[in-house]
Amino acid sequence: MELELTPSAHIDTFARDHLPPAEQWPHLVPLPPGTRSPDRLNCAAELLDRTAERFGADRPVFRTPSGEIWSYGELRGRVDRIAHVLTSDLGVVPGNRVLLRGPTTPWLAACWLAVLKAGAVAVTVLAQQRAHELATMCEIARVRHALCDIRSVDDLVKAEVPGLRITAYGGDAPDDLLRLADSRPERYAAVETAADDVALIAFTSGTTGRPKGCMHFHRDVLAVADTFSRQVLRPEPGDIFAGSPPLGFTFGLGGLVLFPMRAGASALLLEQARPAQLLAAVAEHRVSVLFTAPTAYRVMLDELSSKPYDVSSLRRCVSAGENLPADTWRAWHERTGLRVINGIGATELLHIFISAADDAIRPGTTGVPVPGWQARVVDRSGAPVPDGEPGLLAVRGPVGCRYLSDPRQLEYVQGGWNLTGDTYIREPDGYFRYVARADDMIISAGYNIPGPQVEDALLAHPDVVEAAVVGRPDALRGEIVAAYVVLRDGVARDEGTAGELRGFVRSRLVPYKCPRAIVFLDALPRTPTGKLQRFRLRGPAPGSALNE
């Protein structure tokens, strides 16, 4: 395949120089008809300046829990001033990688937009990530500039990144970013980047191994808004978005910045977004579009049972990050009347690529390929498997995996398709049903047992809040099914409860899928983005097992 890239606007060409070779790229699918894709494109200017022109500069764009509201015009002025500081004071040139770190606030979003307007590459990390993680990511991406919330500076300093210039914001120092920005011009001409210049490097939130930097272009940023958001979510200018994922997680970047701004809507940015806080925010600020993970919907159901939150403003609820159990979907629909939009996305592909909304939703399935995307189920050789049989999910669309100088590119992209690492079944009518992560399949006495299927059965029990199922090595069977369970308050963590749960699972699944070991925990191990860390459960048991 011939790689034809538009001439770059980057002076620092590190990102483009370290794209995978052309033959390792996935096949890219054209955007849906009517979607504009020029050769020169700065996605920050498109999201901010063009949206302000279309919908009006006075329109709200960001809100805070304290009641502060930023308009598109105010945001543009602040972004442009920061962009001037980046280029005039800090010496950032197009193509430099700029690390962004801090809680989810309008200022973090403004810094992200300013970095892109200046033609640099945004590397947004999580506020929870520690010094050694930050050092590794800075090393991989050759980061030499950082904009950091004053409250999140300490670990970045401890990372001791050679040559890293840290500029804090939100403090009282004379060289604070926001103080410097106050005296800068309020208009900045965005760098005319190529549509295929790298706009951001998103690091995978994987649970093991060296993190992988996923490089996405300016056109990719708009492509996910013009596919999943425009075609499935269908936001309206009057919508108020909110959610739990941070901006360092591409699920949060899309749901809290890209999608509302592309539609002329606004977002309530929450520094703390646990389930009870989400419900309170929905009630107080009349949130209409909610982004969070399946576990949060389940916990919010418990909160709604104990306190009458007003969620009548909600019209769209999106779930991703993990599989959404059918019972959770039905319980949420019964309680609120809302149909949760389930979806699967990946950092490598930026956002959601299989989903369904409204009457097209089928509980227990993820959905169908989002317009502009293609998907199929294949075997280990890449050949399609028949409908109804499990295999590896292969996807391609307008965005594809491009790891930053990483040999694992050859594992993720094969035959022009992105292999997500998920086991799926394609139903005869085209719906895709999640089975398990490819490495979460338990093989016990010759039986293939999808861990998430057992988890769904456990979660249907009224006393279970969370559940995770993994394979535990066993001399006789190879592996046994081990379940880690978080119970509701007041439920006994004893053999009686374990026996009741086993009986409940046997009433819903064939007996060989029933957990032979059950461990009760206070909480399941998760990443800062909410993903379950099953690898921590596969080691020595973190609690006493009740074995059958």
C-alpha positions as CSV (number, residue, x, y, z in Angstrom):
1,M,0.0,0.0,0.0
2,E,1.4,3.4,-1.0
3,L,1.4,5.9,1.9
4,E,0.5,9.3,0.6
5,L,0.5,12.0,3.3
6,T,-0.2,15.6,2.8
7,P,2.8,17.9,3.3
8,S,3.2,18.4,7.1
9,A,3.0,21.7,9.0
10,H,5.2,20.2,11.7
11,I,8.6,21.7,12.2
12,D,9.4,18.9,14.8
13,T,8.7,15.8,12.6
14,F,9.2,13.2,15.4
15,A,5.5,12.0,15.3
16,R,5.3,11.6,11.5
17,D,8.8,10.1,11.4
18,H,7.7,7.4,13.8
19,L,4.4,6.3,12.2
20,P,4.3,2.6,11.4
21,P,5.5,1.6,7.9
22,A,2.9,1.9,5.2
23,E,2.5,-1.9,4.9
24,Q,1.5,-2.1,8.6
25,W,-1.4,0.4,8.4
26,P,-5.0,-0.8,8.5
27,H,-7.2,-0.2,5.5
28,L,-9.0,3.1,6.0
29,V,-12.7,3.4,5.1
30,P,-13.9,6.7,3.6
31,L,-16.1,8.8,5.8
32,P,-19.9,8.8,5.2
33,P,-21.2,10.9,2.3
34,G,-21.5,14.6,3.0
35,T,-18.7,14.7,5.5
36,R,-16.0,17.3,4.6
37,S,-12.4,16.2,4.8
38,P,-10.0,18.8,3.4
39,D,-6.3,18.3,3.1
40,R,-5.5,21.2,5.5
41,L,-7.3,20.9,8.8
42,N,-6.8,22.0,12.3
43,C,-9.3,20.2,14.4
44,A,-9.2,22.6,17.3
45,A,-10.0,25.5,15.0
46,E,-12.8,23.5,13.5
47,L,-14.3,22.5,16.9
48,L,-14.0,25.9,18.5
49,D,-13.8,28.7,15.9
50,R,-16.1,27.2,13.3
51,T,-18.6,26.1,16.0
52,A,-18.7,29.6,17.4
53,E,-19.3,31.0,13.9
54,R,-22.1,28.5,13.3
55,F,-24.0,28.6,16.6
56,G,-22.9,32.0,18.1
57,A,-20.0,32.9,20.4
58,D,-22.4,33.5,23.3
59,R,-23.5,29.9,23.4
60,P,-22.4,27.9,26.5
61,V,-19.7,25.4,26.0
62,F,-18.3,24.4,29.5
63,R,-20.0,24.4,32.9
64,T,-18.6,23.6,36.4
65,P,-20.4,22.2,39.5
66,S,-20.1,25.7,41.1
67,G,-22.3,27.2,38.4
68,E,-19.5,28.8,36.3
69,I,-20.4,28.9,32.6
70,W,-17.9,29.5,29.8
71,S,-19.2,30.6,26.4
72,Y,-17.7,29.6,23.1
73,G,-16.4,33.1,22.7
74,E,-14.8,33.2,26.2
75,L,-13.3,29.8,25.6
76,R,-11.8,30.9,22.3
77,G,-10.2,34.0,23.9
78,R,-8.7,31.9,26.7
79,V,-7.5,29.2,24.3
80,D,-5.9,31.7,21.9
81,R,-4.1,33.5,24.8
82,I,-2.7,30.1,26.0
83,A,-1.6,29.3,22.4
84,H,0.3,32.6,22.3
85,V,2.1,31.7,25.6
86,L,3.0,28.3,24.2
87,T,4.6,29.7,21.1
88,S,6.0,33.1,22.3
89,D,6.9,32.3,25.9
90,L,7.6,28.6,26.0
91,G,9.1,28.1,22.5
92,V,6.7,25.4,21.5
93,V,6.9,24.7,17.7
94,P,4.5,22.7,15.6
95,G,5.0,19.0,16.1
96,N,6.4,19.3,19.7
97,R,4.6,16.9,22.1
98,V,3.0,18.7,25.0
99,L,1.9,16.7,28.0
100,L,-1.3,17.7,29.7
101,R,-2.2,16.7,33.3
102,G,-4.9,17.7,35.7
103,P,-8.4,17.0,36.9
104,T,-11.3,17.4,34.4
105,T,-11.8,21.1,34.3
106,P,-12.5,23.7,31.6
107,W,-8.9,24.8,31.9
108,L,-7.6,21.4,31.0
109,A,-9.8,21.3,28.0
110,A,-8.7,24.9,27.0
111,C,-5.0,23.7,27.2
112,W,-5.8,20.8,25.0
113,L,-7.4,23.0,22.4
114,A,-4.5,25.5,22.6
115,V,-1.9,22.9,22.0
116,L,-3.6,21.7,18.9
117,K,-4.2,25.3,17.6
118,A,-0.5,25.9,18.0
119,G,0.1,22.8,15.8
120,A,1.7,20.8,18.6
121,V,0.7,17.3,19.6
122,A,-1.4,16.8,22.8
123,V,-0.4,14.0,25.2
124,T,-3.1,14.0,27.8
125,V,-2.4,11.7,30.8
126,L,-4.5,10.8,33.9
127,A,-4.2,12.9,37.0
128,Q,-3.9,9.6,39.0
129,Q,-0.9,8.3,37.1
130,R,2.3,8.1,39.1
131,A,5.9,9.3,38.5
132,H,7.2,6.1,37.0
133,E,4.3,5.9,34.6
134,L,4.7,9.5,33.6
135,A,8.4,9.1,33.0
136,T,7.8,6.1,30.7
137,M,5.2,8.0,28.6
138,C,7.4,11.0,28.3
139,E,10.3,8.8,27.2
140,I,8.2,7.1,24.6
141,A,6.8,10.3,23.1
142,R,9.9,12.4,23.7
143,V,8.0,15.0,25.6
144,R,9.8,18.2,26.6
145,H,6.9,20.5,27.5
146,A,4.1,20.0,30.0
147,L,1.0,22.1,31.1
148,C,-0.1,20.9,34.5
149,D,-2.8,21.8,37.0
150,I,-0.9,23.1,40.1
151,R,-2.6,20.4,42.1
152,S,-1.1,17.7,39.9
153,V,2.5,18.9,39.6
154,D,4.2,16.8,42.4
155,D,4.3,13.4,40.6
156,L,5.3,15.1,37.4
157,V,8.3,16.7,39.1
158,K,9.1,13.3,40.8
159,A,9.2,11.7,37.4
160,E,12.5,13.6,36.7
161,V,12.0,13.7,33.0
162,P,15.2,15.0,31.4
163,G,14.7,18.4,29.8
164,L,11.0,18.6,30.7
165,R,9.7,22.1,31.1
166,I,6.7,22.1,33.4
167,T,4.3,25.1,33.3
168,A,1.7,25.0,36.0
169,Y,-1.7,26.6,35.8
170,G,-4.1,27.6,38.6
171,G,-1.5,28.8,41.0
172,D,-0.2,32.2,42.3
173,A,3.3,32.2,40.8
174,P,4.2,35.1,38.4
175,D,5.0,32.5,35.7
176,D,1.7,30.6,36.1
177,L,0.3,29.8,32.7
178,L,-3.0,31.7,33.3
179,R,-1.2,34.8,34.5
180,L,1.1,34.8,31.5
181,A,-2.0,34.3,29.3
182,D,-3.8,37.3,30.8
183,S,-1.5,39.8,28.9
184,R,-1.5,38.0,25.6
185,P,-3.6,38.8,22.5
186,E,-7.1,37.3,22.5
187,R,-6.8,36.1,18.9
188,Y,-4.5,33.5,17.5
189,A,-4.3,32.2,14.0
190,A,-4.4,28.4,14.2
191,V,-1.5,26.7,12.5
192,E,-2.7,25.2,9.2
193,T,-1.9,21.6,10.0
194,A,-2.3,18.9,7.5
195,A,-5.4,16.8,8.0
196,D,-3.0,13.8,8.5
197,D,-0.6,15.6,10.9
198,V,-0.6,13.9,14.3
199,A,-2.9,15.8,16.7
200,L,-2.7,13.6,19.8
201,I,-0.9,10.6,21.3
202,A,-3.2,8.6,23.5
203,F,-1.6,6.0,25.7
204,T,-3.4,2.8,26.2
205,S,-4.9,2.1,29.6
206,G,-3.7,-1.5,29.4
207,T,-3.2,-3.4,32.6
208,T,0.2,-4.9,31.9
209,G,3.3,-4.3,29.9
210,R,4.8,-1.1,28.5
211,P,2.1,1.4,27.5
212,K,1.5,1.9,23.8
213,G,1.2,5.4,22.3
214,C,-1.7,5.6,19.8
215,M,-1.2,8.4,17.3
216,H,-4.3,10.1,15.9
217,F,-4.5,12.7,13.2
218,H,-6.5,16.0,13.1
219,R,-9.0,14.3,10.7
220,D,-9.4,11.4,13.1
221,V,-10.6,13.7,15.9
222,L,-13.4,14.9,13.7
223,A,-14.1,11.5,12.2
224,V,-15.2,10.0,15.5
225,A,-17.6,12.9,16.0
226,D,-18.9,12.6,12.5
227,T,-19.5,8.9,12.8
228,F,-20.6,7.6,16.2
229,S,-21.7,11.0,17.6
230,R,-23.5,12.4,14.5
231,Q,-24.9,9.1,13.2
232,V,-25.8,7.2,16.5
233,L,-25.8,9.5,19.4
234,R,-27.3,12.4,17.5
235,P,-26.7,15.3,20.0
236,E,-28.6,18.6,19.8
237,P,-27.2,22.1,20.4
238,G,-29.2,22.4,23.6
239,D,-27.8,19.2,25.2
240,I,-25.7,19.3,28.3
241,F,-23.1,16.4,28.4
242,A,-21.6,15.0,31.6
243,G,-19.8,11.8,32.5
244,S,-17.2,10.0,34.6
245,P,-14.3,9.3,32.2
246,P,-11.4,11.7,32.4
247,L,-10.1,13.6,29.4
248,G,-6.9,11.5,29.4
249,F,-9.2,8.6,28.4
250,T,-10.4,8.9,24.8
251,F,-13.9,7.8,25.9
252,G,-14.0,11.0,28.0
253,L,-12.3,13.2,25.5
254,G,-15.0,12.3,23.0
255,G,-18.0,12.4,25.3
256,L,-17.0,15.6,27.1
257,V,-15.2,17.7,24.5
258,L,-15.3,16.5,20.9
259,F,-19.0,15.5,20.7
260,P,-20.6,18.4,22.5
261,M,-18.4,21.0,20.7
262,R,-19.0,19.5,17.3
263,A,-22.7,19.8,17.9
264,G,-22.7,23.3,19.4
265,A,-23.7,21.8,22.8
266,S,-22.1,22.2,26.3
267,A,-20.5,19.9,28.8
268,L,-20.6,19.9,32.6
269,L,-17.0,19.0,33.6
270,L,-16.7,17.2,36.9
271,E,-13.5,16.8,38.9
272,Q,-15.2,14.1,41.0
273,A,-17.7,11.8,39.1
274,R,-18.6,8.8,41.3
275,P,-22.1,7.4,40.7
276,A,-23.8,9.4,43.5
277,Q,-22.0,12.6,42.3
278,L,-23.1,11.9,38.7
279,L,-26.8,11.6,39.8
280,A,-26.6,14.8,41.9
281,A,-25.0,16.6,38.9
282,V,-27.7,15.4,36.5
283,A,-30.4,16.6,38.9
284,E,-28.9,20.0,39.7
285,H,-27.6,20.9,36.2
286,R,-30.2,19.2,34.1
287,V,-27.7,17.0,32.2
288,S,-29.2,15.4,29.1
289,V,-26.4,13.2,27.8
290,L,-24.5,10.9,30.2
291,F,-21.3,9.0,29.5
292,T,-20.1,6.4,32.0
293,A,-19.2,2.7,32.5
294,P,-21.5,-0.3,33.1
295,T,-20.5,-0.6,36.7
296,A,-21.6,3.0,37.4
297,Y,-25.1,2.4,35.9
298,R,-25.5,-0.5,38.3
299,V,-24.4,1.5,41.3
300,M,-26.6,4.4,40.3
301,L,-29.5,2.0,40.3
302,D,-28.9,1.3,43.9
303,E,-28.6,5.1,44.6
304,L,-31.9,5.7,42.9
305,S,-33.5,3.1,45.1
306,S,-32.4,5.0,48.3
307,K,-32.8,8.6,47.2
308,P,-35.2,10.2,44.7
309,Y,-32.8,11.9,42.3
310,D,-34.5,13.8,39.5
311,V,-33.1,12.3,36.2
312,S,-35.9,13.5,34.0
313,S,-33.6,15.7,32.0
314,L,-31.6,12.7,30.7
315,R,-32.4,11.7,27.1
316,R,-29.2,9.9,26.1
317,C,-27.1,7.5,28.2
318,V,-23.9,5.9,26.8
319,S,-22.0,3.0,28.2
320,A,-18.6,1.8,27.1
321,G,-15.3,0.7,28.6
322,E,-16.6,-2.8,29.4
323,N,-19.4,-5.0,28.3
324,L,-22.9,-3.9,29.4
325,P,-24.8,-6.8,30.9
326,A,-28.4,-7.2,29.6
327,D,-29.8,-7.3,33.1
328,T,-28.2,-3.9,33.9
329,W,-29.6,-2.5,30.7
330,R,-33.1,-3.8,31.5
331,A,-33.0,-2.6,35.1
332,W,-31.9,0.9,34.0
333,H,-34.7,1.0,31.4
334,E,-37.3,-0.1,33.9
335,R,-36.2,2.5,36.5
336,T,-35.7,5.5,34.2
337,G,-37.4,4.7,30.9
338,L,-34.1,5.3,29.2
339,R,-32.4,3.0,26.7
340,V,-28.7,2.9,27.3
341,I,-26.6,3.2,24.2
342,N,-24.1,0.4,24.5
343,G,-20.8,0.6,22.5
344,I,-17.3,-0.8,22.1
345,G,-14.4,1.5,21.4
346,A,-10.6,1.4,21.7
347,T,-7.9,3.8,22.4
348,E,-6.3,2.5,19.1
349,L,-9.4,3.6,17.2
350,L,-10.1,6.7,19.3
351,H,-13.8,6.0,20.1
352,I,-16.9,3.8,19.6
353,F,-17.2,1.8,16.4
354,I,-20.0,-0.7,17.2
355,S,-23.2,0.5,18.8
356,A,-27.0,1.0,18.4
357,A,-29.5,3.6,19.6
358,D,-33.3,3.8,20.2
359,D,-35.4,1.1,18.6
360,A,-32.3,-0.5,17.1
361,I,-30.9,-1.4,20.5
362,R,-31.0,-5.1,21.4
363,P,-30.1,-5.8,25.1
364,G,-27.3,-8.3,25.4
365,T,-25.6,-7.2,22.2
366,T,-23.2,-4.4,21.5
367,G,-25.0,-3.4,18.3
368,V,-24.0,-3.1,14.7
369,P,-21.1,-1.3,13.0
370,V,-21.4,2.5,13.3
371,P,-21.9,4.1,9.8
372,G,-18.5,4.6,8.3
373,W,-17.1,1.5,10.1
374,Q,-17.0,-2.2,9.1
375,A,-16.6,-5.2,11.4
376,R,-16.4,-9.0,11.1
377,V,-15.5,-12.0,13.2
378,V,-12.4,-14.0,12.2
379,D,-10.3,-16.9,13.3
380,R,-6.7,-16.8,14.2
381,S,-5.6,-16.8,10.6
382,G,-7.9,-13.9,9.8
383,A,-10.5,-15.9,7.9
384,P,-14.2,-15.0,8.6
385,V,-16.0,-17.5,10.8
386,P,-19.7,-18.4,10.2
387,D,-22.4,-16.3,12.0
388,G,-23.2,-17.7,15.4
389,E,-19.6,-18.9,16.1
390,P,-17.1,-17.1,18.3
391,G,-14.0,-15.5,16.9
392,L,-11.8,-12.4,17.1
393,L,-13.4,-9.1,16.4
394,A,-11.8,-7.3,13.4
395,V,-12.7,-3.7,12.6
396,R,-11.8,-1.0,10.1
397,G,-13.1,2.5,9.5
398,P,-11.9,6.1,9.0
399,V,-9.6,5.8,12.0
400,G,-7.0,3.0,12.5
401,C,-4.3,1.9,14.8
402,R,-1.0,3.6,14.4
403,Y,1.3,2.8,17.3
404,L,4.2,5.1,18.1
405,S,7.4,3.0,17.2
406,D,6.0,-0.2,18.7
407,P,6.4,-3.7,17.2
408,R,3.0,-4.6,18.6
409,Q,1.6,-2.8,15.6
410,L,2.0,-6.2,13.8
411,E,-0.3,-7.9,16.4
412,Y,-3.0,-5.3,16.3
413,V,-3.2,-4.8,12.6
414,Q,-3.4,-7.8,10.4
415,G,-4.5,-8.1,6.8
416,G,-5.7,-4.4,6.8
417,W,-8.0,-5.0,9.8
418,N,-7.7,-3.8,13.4
419,L,-7.9,-6.8,15.8
420,T,-9.3,-5.4,19.1
421,G,-8.5,-8.4,21.3
422,D,-12.1,-9.2,21.9
423,T,-14.0,-12.4,21.2
424,Y,-17.4,-11.8,19.6
425,I,-20.2,-13.6,17.8
426,R,-21.9,-12.1,14.8
427,E,-25.6,-12.9,14.8
428,P,-27.2,-13.8,11.4
429,D,-29.0,-10.4,11.2
430,G,-25.7,-8.5,11.7
431,Y,-25.7,-7.7,15.4
432,F,-22.5,-8.3,17.3
433,R,-22.6,-10.0,20.7
434,Y,-19.7,-9.8,23.1
435,V,-18.2,-13.0,24.5
436,A,-15.0,-12.1,26.3
437,R,-11.7,-10.5,25.9
438,A,-9.6,-13.0,24.0
439,D,-7.4,-13.6,27.0
440,D,-10.4,-13.9,29.4
441,M,-11.6,-17.2,27.9
442,I,-11.3,-19.9,30.6
443,I,-10.6,-23.4,29.4
444,S,-11.7,-25.9,32.1
445,A,-11.7,-29.7,31.5
446,G,-11.9,-29.0,27.8
447,Y,-14.8,-26.6,28.0
448,N,-14.5,-23.0,26.8
449,I,-16.1,-20.7,29.4
450,P,-16.4,-16.9,28.7
451,G,-15.7,-15.2,32.0
452,P,-18.0,-12.2,31.3
453,Q,-21.0,-14.6,30.8
454,V,-20.5,-16.0,34.3
455,E,-20.1,-12.4,35.6
456,D,-23.4,-11.4,34.0
457,A,-25.1,-14.4,35.7
458,L,-23.7,-13.3,39.1
459,L,-24.6,-9.7,38.6
460,A,-28.3,-10.7,38.1
461,H,-28.4,-11.8,41.7
462,P,-29.9,-9.0,43.9
463,D,-27.1,-9.2,46.5
464,V,-24.2,-8.8,44.0
465,V,-22.8,-5.3,43.3
466,E,-19.8,-6.2,41.3
467,A,-18.3,-9.5,40.0
468,A,-15.2,-10.5,38.1
469,V,-14.5,-14.0,36.9
470,V,-11.1,-15.4,35.9
471,G,-9.5,-18.8,35.4
472,R,-7.3,-20.2,38.2
473,P,-4.7,-22.9,37.5
474,D,-5.9,-26.3,38.5
475,A,-3.9,-29.6,38.3
476,L,-6.9,-31.7,37.3
477,R,-8.9,-29.4,35.0
478,G,-6.2,-27.1,33.7
479,E,-8.2,-24.1,35.0
480,I,-11.2,-23.6,37.3
481,V,-13.7,-20.8,37.3
482,A,-12.9,-18.4,40.1
483,A,-15.3,-15.5,40.9
484,Y,-14.5,-12.4,42.8
485,V,-17.6,-10.8,44.2
486,V,-18.5,-7.5,45.9
487,L,-21.7,-7.9,48.0
488,R,-24.3,-5.4,49.1
489,D,-23.8,-4.0,52.6
490,G,-25.1,-6.4,55.3
491,V,-24.9,-9.6,53.3
492,A,-22.8,-12.3,55.0
493,R,-19.5,-13.2,53.3
494,D,-19.8,-16.9,54.2
495,E,-20.2,-20.3,52.7
496,G,-24.0,-19.9,52.8
497,T,-23.9,-16.9,50.5
498,A,-21.4,-18.6,48.3
499,G,-23.6,-21.7,48.0
500,E,-26.6,-19.5,47.2
501,L,-24.7,-17.7,44.4
502,R,-23.5,-21.1,42.9
503,G,-27.1,-22.3,42.9
504,F,-28.2,-19.1,41.3
505,V,-25.6,-19.4,38.5
506,R,-26.6,-23.0,37.9
507,S,-30.2,-21.9,37.4
508,R,-29.0,-19.7,34.5
509,L,-26.0,-21.5,33.0
510,V,-24.8,-25.0,32.4
511,P,-23.2,-26.5,35.5
512,Y,-19.6,-26.6,34.2
513,K,-19.7,-22.7,34.0
514,C,-20.5,-22.4,37.7
515,P,-17.6,-20.9,39.9
516,R,-15.8,-23.5,41.8
517,A,-14.0,-20.8,43.9
518,I,-15.7,-17.6,45.2
519,V,-13.8,-14.8,46.9
520,F,-15.6,-11.9,48.5
521,L,-13.8,-8.5,48.3
522,D,-14.6,-4.9,49.4
523,A,-13.9,-3.7,45.8
524,L,-12.5,-5.0,42.5
525,P,-9.2,-3.7,41.3
526,R,-9.6,-1.2,38.5
527,T,-7.5,1.2,36.5
528,P,-8.0,5.0,37.0
529,T,-10.3,4.8,33.9
530,G,-12.5,2.2,35.5
531,K,-11.3,-0.9,33.6
532,L,-11.2,-4.1,35.6
533,Q,-7.6,-5.3,36.2
534,R,-8.2,-9.0,35.9
535,F,-4.5,-9.7,35.9
536,R,-4.4,-8.8,39.6
537,L,-7.0,-11.5,40.2
538,R,-5.1,-14.2,38.3
539,G,-2.2,-14.0,40.8
540,P,-2.3,-15.1,44.4
541,A,-5.9,-14.8,45.7
542,P,-6.4,-11.3,47.3
543,G,-8.9,-12.9,49.8
544,S,-9.9,-16.2,51.2
545,A,-11.6,-18.5,48.6
546,L,-14.7,-20.5,49.4
547,N,-14.2,-23.6,47.3
548,E,-16.8,-26.0,46.1
